[in-house]
Each structure stands twice: as structure tokens, then as C-alpha cells.
Amino acid sequence: MSEKIQKLLRDSATARWTAMVIVAFAMLTGYYFADVMSPIKPMLQKLAPWENNSVFGFYFGAYGWFNVFFGMLIVGGIILDKMGVRFTGTTFIALMVVGAGLNYYALTDTFLNGGPGYNFLNSFWKGYDPSVKLAALGFAVFGVGVEVAGVTVSRIIVKWFMGKELALAMGLQVAIARLGTASALFFAPKIAGIDEVVTRPLAFGVVLLAVGLIAFLVYNVMDKKLDIQAQNQKLLEPQTADEEKFKFSDVWVIFTNRPFIYIAMLCVLFYSAVFPFLKYAGDFMVNKFGVDEAAAGEIPSLLPFGTMLLTPLFGLFLDKIGKGASIMILGSALLILVHLGFAFGPSSTWVAYALMLILGIAFSLVPASMWPAVPKIVNQRMLGTAYSVIFWIQNWGLMGVPMLIGYVLDKTNPLYDPTVPGATLDYTVPMLIFATTGLFGLLFAFLLKREDRVKKLGLELPNIKS
């Protein structure tokens, strides 16, 4: 039996790490586009359709429209468990390209000057400009693609690394993907240039996504070879074995799994205090710390750059030492301290740098321990759906919190006019909202650790089997 197992492609370290790098690059392209509008917000606010913070809240919140209200993430997870990673990944990465293309087109001169679709979008819902509506629609379609692709990539990592360097692989995959976020935050204003052509960084993002789709097609060749090997040796993954096919009743099983619900709630609360913050972080740096608009994303880019190094290191620690539940608590506590520091700390760029570095540590600790914990509490055959349910719950926060922040900014800054030189926004209340969200996340982290202690889930144990 051991000779047969050694013949599987995933037992080759070179092969499994190559597979990880390829799918991580595909996610990098999605992470870039997900955050490309954030650092150019001060530039966009000089355009008539985009001057209000509520408009940006509407746009950023559109990311989760279809995922939340139409349950597309859960549908995507079921498709993943029924159809496999190749079909699901290819389909939804292609959807990312389509959504990003619509988002880009909405800001082009062609569309703004009455191009195809303009008059139709201008015929209803007069509260928002056609440019905003089409950009939001594109971002919503993109959101479906990138979230289901994220679920698929998580399932791929488990498929290739279960029983091996699972947390390290997930950490490195996240690290590579977040290079996309860092690139968007750091380079988007520079790509827009001194003439502030905001469509340039979006066009670059669409091209990058197309390259990511091609990369995933390359991965499909490796995945097919692995499946053929497994079929020939009757060593199929549990979720593909005939006697253990996914059943729709498994969705109910997932929702009644208490440790799973604790992880899902920690996920939505923690990420709601990070990703929506990043959407406004560039603008926040301009308004509180006086950073130049062209450099608005430089300080926030420290977060993903920092996590690129730290997340794999923490993953390696979890693989060899464990303590996953405890690490989730530590990361959640650091998150709260950071947002309180942003709310009440001095307007010094050194403070901003320090707090962003601490946030990077928090944002490395929690994901590094949270994602590898899911296979320990959910049956393999329903793992795709389990990840998709977590992402679906997370999308409630990714949709609602940006809209709330945009609304709160306008309400707490009624006299703010972005066209007036030197005008600034007060971000104190939004930072307190993020801190409160983190506080509730910390509560669920404690509940999860208690559940692990009672039910012996193994969350504190190393991931690599002896």
C-alpha cells in the first residue's frame, strides 16, 4: 500500500507546492481587483457621481449582493462538492473577469458619455448615477466569482496537503494572494498617475485576472492527473467516493455544528473589521495623518506585505506546535487594540505605521489558525459547502459594514466638501465600529476554545500527523 501512495502526485513535494503557487496566483489577481478602488477613492471623489461617502459604501457593499441575497456562495459550494474543483474554479474565475470588465467599463469615457447601457441604467433608480450602478453591478458579479474561487482554492489546498503541511500551505497561499491586495493599495494611485486617470489601475486588473484564469487552466492539468492516479489506485478523496457523495441534507448538518458556527461568526466579525477598513484605509490616512493622495495606499499596504511573511510562519508553528484556538484569541484581541489606537491615538504617521504592523500580525494569526481548523470539525465530503457557508456568512459583513461606514461618515461629517482644499473627514466613529466588531469576534474565539476543550476537537493540536 505504501508503494501505491508514493505514486500519487500530491506525495511529491514539488508537485503539491507547485499546485499551491498556481492557484494562489489566481487568487492574487482577484485580491488585486477587490481592493483597487480603495486607494484611488480621494481621486474618484473629484468626479461628480462619486463625491459622497455613501456612494462608496454602496459600491463597496455591492461585493456581497449576490452572495448574500441569492445565496450564490452556498450554491457555489454545492457546485464544488458535486462538480469538483476544476469545473468550479474555471467557471468562477471566468466570472471574476466578466465582473471586473463591467466595473472597468463603468468608469470609461465611452460609458460616461452615453455609451451602450448608459441610457438604460439612467432610466430607473435615479438616486445613483449610471456609472455607480454599473460599477456596483460589476463588483457584485466579481464578488461572486472571487468568493467561490476562494472556497475552491481552500478545498484544493486541503486536497493536496491534508495530513501534511496544511497550515503552512494555507498560510503561503494567503500570503501570495495578499500580494495582490498590497499591490493594489501601493501601486493603484501611481498607475493612475499625476493626471489621475482612474481607469488605468482597473484596466490593469482586468488583464491580470485574465492571466489568472490561464494559470488556473494549467492547474487543471495537474488536478486531472492526480484524480486519474487516485481512481486507478482506488484511493479517491472521500468527497468523490460513490458511497460518500455530498447530500443536500449535509447543509443542515453544517448549520447545526456548534464549533463550526463559532468559527463562522469569528470569521465574519474579524474580517468585517479588516476588509471594510482596508476599503477606507487610504482615505483614512489622507484625512487623519495628512498623507498625500498619491501615496494614500502606502501605509495600508504594510498590512498585506506583513502578512505575506507572518502568515506562513504562524502556519508552520501551527503545523508543528498547534495552539490554534489560543492564537485566534490573541489575534482578535490585537485587532481591537489597533482600532482603538486609530480612533484615539495621535495623528502621527509613526503611530499609523506601528498600528498597521500590529494589525498585520493580527491578520496573520487568525486566518492562519482559523482556516486549517475547519477540516478538523467538518466531514471531508461536505468541506466545500462548509467553506462556502463560512464565506456566505462573512459576506454579510463585507456587504453591510462598508455601507454602514459610508453612511456614518456622511452623518458625522455633514459639512465635509471634498472639493474644498484642506477639508478632512473625522473617522473616529467608524474606528469605534470596527473595534466593537472585533470585540464580538473575541467573544466567539473564547467560545470556540471552550468547545474545543469540552469536545476534544484537536484545535490546539499540531496539524502534521506524527
C-alpha positions as CSV (number, residue, x, y, z in Angstrom):
1,M,0.0,0.0,0.0
2,S,2.8,2.5,0.9
3,E,4.3,2.0,-2.6
4,K,1.0,2.9,-4.2
5,I,0.6,6.0,-2.0
6,Q,4.0,7.2,-3.0
7,K,2.9,7.3,-6.7
8,L,0.3,9.9,-6.0
9,L,1.2,13.3,-7.4
10,R,0.4,15.1,-4.2
11,D,3.1,13.0,-2.4
12,S,5.7,14.8,-4.4
13,A,6.6,18.0,-2.5
14,T,7.5,19.7,-5.8
15,A,4.1,18.9,-7.3
16,R,1.9,19.9,-4.4
17,W,3.8,23.2,-3.8
18,T,3.6,24.0,-7.5
19,A,-0.1,23.4,-7.4
20,M,-0.4,25.7,-4.4
21,V,1.6,28.5,-6.1
22,I,-0.5,28.3,-9.3
23,V,-3.9,28.6,-7.5
24,A,-2.5,31.2,-5.1
25,F,-1.5,33.3,-8.1
26,A,-5.0,33.0,-9.5
27,M,-6.3,34.4,-6.2
28,L,-3.7,37.1,-6.2
29,T,-5.3,38.5,-9.3
30,G,-8.7,38.6,-7.6
31,Y,-7.3,40.2,-4.5
32,Y,-5.8,43.0,-6.6
33,F,-9.1,43.9,-8.2
34,A,-11.0,43.6,-4.9
35,D,-9.1,46.5,-3.4
36,V,-8.1,48.5,-6.5
37,M,-10.8,51.2,-5.9
38,S,-9.8,51.8,-2.3
39,P,-6.6,53.8,-2.6
40,I,-8.0,55.9,-5.5
41,K,-11.1,56.9,-3.5
42,P,-9.8,60.5,-3.0
43,M,-9.3,60.8,-6.8
44,L,-12.7,59.4,-7.6
45,Q,-14.4,61.7,-5.2
46,K,-13.5,64.6,-7.5
47,L,-15.8,63.1,-10.1
48,A,-19.4,64.2,-9.8
49,P,-21.0,60.7,-9.5
50,W,-18.6,59.6,-6.8
51,E,-18.4,62.6,-4.4
52,N,-20.3,61.2,-1.4
53,N,-19.0,58.6,1.0
54,S,-22.4,56.9,0.9
55,V,-21.9,56.2,-2.8
56,F,-18.6,54.4,-2.0
57,G,-20.4,52.5,0.8
58,F,-23.0,51.4,-1.8
59,Y,-20.3,50.4,-4.2
60,F,-18.1,48.5,-1.7
61,G,-21.2,46.8,-0.2
62,A,-22.2,45.6,-3.7
63,Y,-19.5,43.0,-3.4
64,G,-21.8,40.8,-1.3
65,W,-25.1,41.4,-3.0
66,F,-25.5,38.2,-4.9
67,N,-23.5,36.1,-2.4
68,V,-25.8,37.2,0.4
69,F,-29.3,37.6,-1.1
70,F,-29.2,34.9,-3.7
71,G,-27.0,32.5,-1.7
72,M,-24.5,32.2,-4.5
73,L,-21.7,31.2,-2.2
74,I,-23.7,28.3,-0.8
75,V,-24.8,27.4,-4.4
76,G,-21.1,27.6,-5.4
77,G,-20.1,25.4,-2.5
78,I,-22.7,22.8,-3.5
79,I,-21.4,23.0,-7.1
80,L,-17.9,22.5,-5.8
81,D,-18.9,19.4,-3.9
82,K,-20.9,18.0,-6.8
83,M,-18.7,19.0,-9.8
84,G,-15.2,19.2,-8.4
85,V,-12.5,21.9,-8.2
86,R,-11.7,22.1,-11.9
87,F,-15.2,23.0,-13.2
88,T,-15.9,25.2,-10.3
89,G,-12.6,27.1,-10.3
90,T,-12.6,27.7,-14.0
91,T,-16.3,28.9,-14.1
92,F,-16.0,31.3,-11.2
93,I,-12.6,32.8,-12.1
94,A,-14.1,33.5,-15.6
95,L,-16.9,35.2,-13.7
96,M,-14.3,37.4,-12.0
97,V,-13.1,38.5,-15.3
98,V,-16.6,39.4,-16.5
99,G,-17.5,41.4,-13.4
100,A,-14.2,43.3,-13.4
101,G,-14.7,44.1,-17.0
102,L,-18.1,45.7,-16.3
103,N,-16.6,47.6,-13.3
104,Y,-13.9,49.0,-15.6
105,Y,-16.3,49.9,-18.4
106,A,-18.5,51.9,-15.9
107,L,-15.7,54.4,-15.4
108,T,-14.6,54.8,-19.0
109,D,-15.3,57.9,-21.0
110,T,-17.2,55.7,-23.5
111,F,-19.8,54.8,-20.9
112,L,-19.8,58.2,-19.1
113,N,-20.6,59.9,-22.5
114,G,-23.7,57.8,-23.1
115,G,-22.2,54.5,-24.3
116,P,-24.1,51.2,-24.5
117,G,-26.1,50.6,-21.4
118,Y,-26.0,54.2,-20.1
119,N,-29.5,55.3,-21.0
120,F,-31.0,52.0,-19.7
121,L,-29.3,52.4,-16.3
122,N,-30.3,56.0,-16.2
123,S,-34.0,55.1,-16.7
124,F,-34.5,53.9,-13.1
125,W,-33.3,54.2,-9.5
126,K,-32.4,57.9,-10.0
127,G,-30.7,58.1,-6.7
128,Y,-27.5,56.7,-8.1
129,D,-25.6,57.7,-11.3
130,P,-25.4,55.0,-14.1
131,S,-21.7,54.9,-13.6
132,V,-22.1,54.0,-9.9
133,K,-24.8,51.4,-10.7
134,L,-22.9,49.6,-13.4
135,A,-19.7,49.7,-11.3
136,A,-21.6,48.2,-8.4
137,L,-23.2,45.5,-10.6
138,G,-19.8,44.6,-12.0
139,F,-18.3,44.5,-8.5
140,A,-21.2,42.3,-7.3
141,V,-20.6,39.8,-10.2
142,F,-16.9,39.9,-9.4
143,G,-17.7,39.3,-5.8
144,V,-19.5,36.0,-6.6
145,G,-16.5,34.9,-8.7
146,V,-13.8,35.7,-6.2
147,E,-15.6,34.3,-3.2
148,V,-16.4,31.0,-4.8
149,A,-12.9,30.8,-6.3
150,G,-11.6,31.4,-2.7
151,V,-13.7,28.5,-1.4
152,T,-12.4,26.3,-4.3
153,V,-8.8,27.2,-3.6
154,S,-9.2,26.3,0.1
155,R,-10.6,22.9,-1.0
156,I,-7.7,22.5,-3.4
157,I,-5.2,23.1,-0.6
158,V,-6.9,20.5,1.7
159,K,-6.9,18.1,-1.2
160,W,-3.2,18.3,-1.8
161,F,-2.0,18.9,1.8
162,M,-4.3,17.1,4.2
163,G,-2.1,15.3,6.7
164,K,0.9,17.2,5.5
165,E,1.9,20.9,5.8
166,L,-1.7,22.1,5.7
167,A,-1.5,25.3,7.8
168,L,1.8,26.3,6.2
169,A,0.3,25.7,2.7
170,M,-2.8,27.7,3.5
171,G,-0.6,30.4,5.1
172,L,1.6,30.6,2.0
173,Q,-1.5,30.6,-0.3
174,V,-3.0,33.5,1.6
175,A,0.4,35.3,1.6
176,I,0.8,35.1,-2.1
177,A,-2.8,36.1,-2.7
178,R,-2.4,39.1,-0.4
179,L,0.4,40.4,-2.6
180,G,-2.5,41.3,-4.8
181,T,-4.0,43.4,-2.1
182,A,-0.7,45.0,-1.3
183,S,-0.1,45.8,-5.0
184,A,-3.5,47.4,-5.4
185,L,-3.0,49.6,-2.3
186,F,0.5,50.6,-3.1
187,F,0.5,50.9,-6.9
188,A,-3.0,51.8,-7.9
189,P,-2.6,55.6,-7.2
190,K,0.7,55.5,-9.0
191,I,-0.7,53.7,-12.0
192,A,-3.5,56.3,-12.2
193,G,-0.6,58.9,-12.4
194,I,-0.5,62.6,-11.7
195,D,-3.2,63.1,-14.3
196,E,-5.4,60.8,-12.1
197,V,-6.7,58.5,-14.9
198,V,-8.6,56.2,-12.6
199,T,-9.4,53.6,-15.3
200,R,-5.7,52.6,-15.7
201,P,-5.4,50.6,-12.5
202,L,-8.8,48.9,-13.3
203,A,-7.7,48.0,-16.8
204,F,-4.5,46.5,-15.4
205,G,-6.7,44.5,-13.0
206,V,-8.8,43.0,-15.8
207,V,-5.7,41.9,-17.8
208,L,-4.2,40.4,-14.6
209,L,-7.4,38.4,-14.0
210,A,-7.3,37.0,-17.5
211,V,-3.7,35.8,-16.8
212,G,-5.0,34.3,-13.5
213,L,-7.7,32.3,-15.5
214,I,-5.0,30.9,-17.8
215,A,-2.9,29.9,-14.7
216,F,-5.8,28.0,-13.3
217,L,-6.3,26.1,-16.6
218,V,-2.7,25.0,-16.1
219,Y,-3.5,23.8,-12.6
220,N,-6.4,21.8,-14.1
221,V,-4.0,19.6,-15.9
222,M,-2.2,18.7,-12.7
223,D,-5.5,18.1,-10.9
224,K,-6.8,15.8,-13.6
225,K,-3.6,13.7,-13.4
226,L,-4.0,13.4,-9.6
227,D,-7.6,12.2,-9.9
228,I,-6.7,9.7,-12.5
229,Q,-4.0,8.3,-10.3
230,A,-6.4,8.1,-7.4
231,Q,-9.0,6.4,-9.4
232,N,-6.5,3.8,-10.7
233,Q,-5.5,3.0,-7.2
234,K,-9.0,3.2,-5.7
235,L,-7.7,5.9,-3.3
236,L,-10.3,8.6,-4.2
237,E,-10.8,11.6,-2.0
238,P,-13.6,10.9,0.5
239,Q,-15.9,13.5,-1.2
240,T,-15.6,11.7,-4.6
241,A,-16.2,8.2,-3.4
242,D,-19.6,6.9,-4.5
243,E,-20.7,5.9,-1.0
244,E,-19.8,9.3,0.4
245,K,-21.2,11.7,-2.2
246,F,-22.4,15.1,-0.9
247,K,-26.1,15.2,0.1
248,F,-28.2,18.3,0.3
249,S,-29.1,17.3,3.9
250,D,-25.5,17.9,4.8
251,V,-26.2,21.7,4.7
252,W,-28.4,21.3,7.7
253,V,-25.7,19.2,9.4
254,I,-23.2,22.0,8.9
255,F,-25.6,24.6,10.3
256,T,-26.2,22.5,13.5
257,N,-22.4,22.1,14.1
258,R,-21.8,24.4,17.1
259,P,-18.0,24.7,16.7
260,F,-18.5,25.4,13.0
261,I,-20.9,28.3,13.8
262,Y,-18.4,29.7,16.3
263,I,-15.7,29.8,13.6
264,A,-18.1,31.3,11.1
265,M,-19.1,34.1,13.5
266,L,-15.5,34.8,14.4
267,C,-14.8,34.9,10.6
268,V,-17.5,37.4,9.8
269,L,-16.7,39.7,12.8
270,F,-13.0,39.6,12.4
271,Y,-12.9,40.1,8.6
272,S,-15.6,42.8,8.9
273,A,-13.1,44.8,11.0
274,V,-10.3,44.3,8.4
275,F,-11.5,44.2,4.8
276,P,-14.0,47.1,5.1
277,F,-11.3,49.0,6.9
278,L,-9.0,48.5,4.0
279,K,-11.6,49.8,1.7
280,Y,-11.4,53.2,3.5
281,A,-7.8,52.9,4.8
282,G,-6.3,55.1,2.0
283,D,-8.8,57.8,2.6
284,F,-8.4,57.5,6.3
285,M,-4.6,58.0,6.0
286,V,-5.2,61.1,3.9
287,N,-7.7,62.6,6.4
288,K,-6.2,61.7,9.8
289,F,-2.5,61.6,9.0
290,G,-2.2,64.1,6.2
291,V,-0.7,61.6,3.7
292,D,-0.6,62.7,0.1
293,E,-3.3,61.3,-2.2
294,A,-0.7,59.7,-4.5
295,A,0.7,57.8,-1.5
296,A,-2.6,57.1,0.2
297,G,-2.2,53.3,-0.1
298,E,1.4,53.0,1.1
299,I,0.8,52.7,4.8
300,P,-2.2,50.4,4.4
301,S,-0.1,48.2,2.1
302,L,2.1,47.3,5.1
303,L,-0.7,45.0,6.3
304,P,-0.8,42.6,3.3
305,F,3.0,42.9,2.9
306,G,3.4,42.0,6.6
307,T,1.0,39.1,6.4
308,M,2.9,37.6,3.4
309,L,5.8,36.9,5.8
310,L,4.0,36.3,9.1
311,T,1.0,34.1,7.9
312,P,3.3,31.2,6.7
313,L,5.4,31.4,9.8
314,F,2.4,31.1,12.0
315,G,1.1,28.3,9.8
316,L,4.4,26.5,10.3
317,F,4.1,27.0,14.0
318,L,0.5,25.6,13.9
319,D,1.6,22.6,11.9
320,K,4.4,21.6,14.3
321,I,3.2,23.0,17.7
322,G,-0.6,23.7,17.5
323,K,-2.4,26.1,19.8
324,G,-4.8,27.2,17.0
325,A,-7.7,28.2,19.3
326,S,-5.5,30.2,21.6
327,I,-3.9,32.0,18.6
328,M,-7.4,33.1,17.4
329,I,-8.0,34.7,20.7
330,L,-4.7,36.6,20.6
331,G,-5.3,37.8,17.1
332,S,-8.8,39.0,17.9
333,A,-7.5,41.0,20.9
334,L,-4.8,42.7,18.9
335,L,-7.4,43.7,16.3
336,I,-9.4,45.6,19.0
337,L,-6.3,47.4,20.3
338,V,-5.4,48.6,16.8
339,H,-8.8,50.2,16.0
340,L,-8.9,51.9,19.4
341,G,-5.5,53.2,18.6
342,F,-6.7,54.6,15.3
343,A,-9.7,56.2,17.0
344,F,-7.9,57.9,19.9
345,G,-4.2,57.9,19.0
346,P,-2.2,60.9,17.9
347,S,-2.2,62.0,14.2
348,S,1.4,60.8,13.8
349,T,2.5,58.8,10.8
350,W,4.7,56.8,13.1
351,V,1.7,55.7,15.0
352,A,-0.1,54.8,11.8
353,Y,2.9,52.6,10.7
354,A,3.1,50.9,14.2
355,L,-0.7,50.2,14.3
356,M,-0.7,48.9,10.8
357,L,2.1,46.5,11.6
358,I,0.2,45.2,14.7
359,L,-2.9,44.8,12.5
360,G,-0.7,42.8,10.1
361,I,0.2,40.5,13.0
362,A,-3.5,40.1,14.0
363,F,-4.5,39.5,10.4
364,S,-1.8,36.7,10.2
365,L,-2.7,35.0,13.4
366,V,-6.4,34.5,12.9
367,P,-6.6,33.3,9.3
368,A,-3.5,31.0,9.8
369,S,-5.3,29.2,12.6
370,M,-8.9,29.5,11.5
371,W,-8.9,28.0,8.0
372,P,-7.0,24.8,8.9
373,A,-9.3,24.3,11.8
374,V,-12.4,23.7,9.5
375,P,-11.3,20.3,8.3
376,K,-11.0,19.2,11.9
377,I,-14.6,19.8,12.7
378,V,-16.4,19.1,9.3
379,N,-16.6,15.9,7.3
380,Q,-14.4,15.9,4.2
381,R,-17.3,15.2,1.8
382,M,-19.0,18.5,2.8
383,L,-15.9,20.6,3.1
384,G,-16.5,22.7,0.0
385,T,-20.0,23.5,1.3
386,A,-18.7,24.2,4.8
387,Y,-16.2,26.7,3.5
388,S,-18.8,28.3,1.2
389,V,-21.2,28.7,4.2
390,I,-18.4,30.5,6.2
391,F,-17.8,32.8,3.2
392,W,-21.5,33.4,2.8
393,I,-21.8,34.4,6.4
394,Q,-18.7,36.5,6.0
395,N,-20.2,38.3,3.0
396,W,-23.0,39.7,5.2
397,G,-20.3,41.7,6.9
398,L,-18.4,42.5,3.8
399,M,-21.6,43.9,2.3
400,G,-23.2,45.6,5.3
401,V,-20.2,47.1,7.1
402,P,-18.8,49.2,4.2
403,M,-22.3,50.6,3.6
404,L,-22.6,51.4,7.3
405,I,-19.2,53.1,7.4
406,G,-20.1,55.3,4.3
407,Y,-23.4,56.3,5.9
408,V,-21.8,57.1,9.2
409,L,-19.0,59.2,7.6
410,D,-21.6,61.3,5.9
411,K,-23.7,61.7,9.0
412,T,-20.8,62.5,11.3
413,N,-19.2,64.9,8.8
414,P,-22.2,66.9,7.5
415,L,-20.2,69.9,6.4
416,Y,-17.4,68.0,4.6
417,D,-16.8,69.0,1.0
418,P,-14.2,67.0,-0.9
419,T,-13.7,69.9,-3.4
420,V,-12.6,72.3,-0.7
421,P,-8.8,72.3,-0.2
422,G,-7.7,71.1,3.2
423,A,-11.2,69.6,4.1
424,T,-10.9,66.5,6.3
425,L,-13.2,63.7,7.5
426,D,-13.4,62.6,11.1
427,Y,-13.0,58.8,11.2
428,T,-13.4,58.3,15.0
429,V,-16.9,56.7,14.9
430,P,-16.0,54.3,12.1
431,M,-12.9,53.2,14.0
432,L,-15.1,52.5,17.1
433,I,-17.4,50.5,15.0
434,F,-14.5,48.3,13.8
435,A,-13.3,47.9,17.4
436,T,-16.8,46.8,18.6
437,T,-16.9,44.3,15.8
438,G,-13.6,42.9,16.9
439,L,-14.8,42.7,20.5
440,F,-17.7,40.4,19.5
441,G,-15.3,38.4,17.4
442,L,-13.1,37.9,20.5
443,L,-16.1,36.5,22.4
444,F,-16.7,33.8,19.8
445,A,-12.9,33.0,19.8
446,F,-13.3,32.3,23.6
447,L,-16.4,30.2,22.9
448,L,-14.6,28.2,20.3
449,K,-11.7,27.4,22.7
450,R,-14.1,26.3,25.3
451,E,-15.9,24.0,22.8
452,D,-12.5,22.5,21.8
453,R,-11.7,21.8,25.4
454,V,-15.0,20.1,26.0
455,K,-15.3,18.1,22.8
456,K,-11.6,17.4,22.1
457,L,-11.7,18.8,18.6
458,G,-8.0,19.0,18.3
459,L,-7.8,22.7,17.5
460,E,-4.9,23.0,19.9
461,L,-3.0,20.1,18.4
462,P,-0.4,20.2,15.6
463,N,-1.7,19.8,12.0
464,I,1.1,17.5,10.9
465,K,0.3,13.9,11.8
466,S,3.1,12.0,13.6
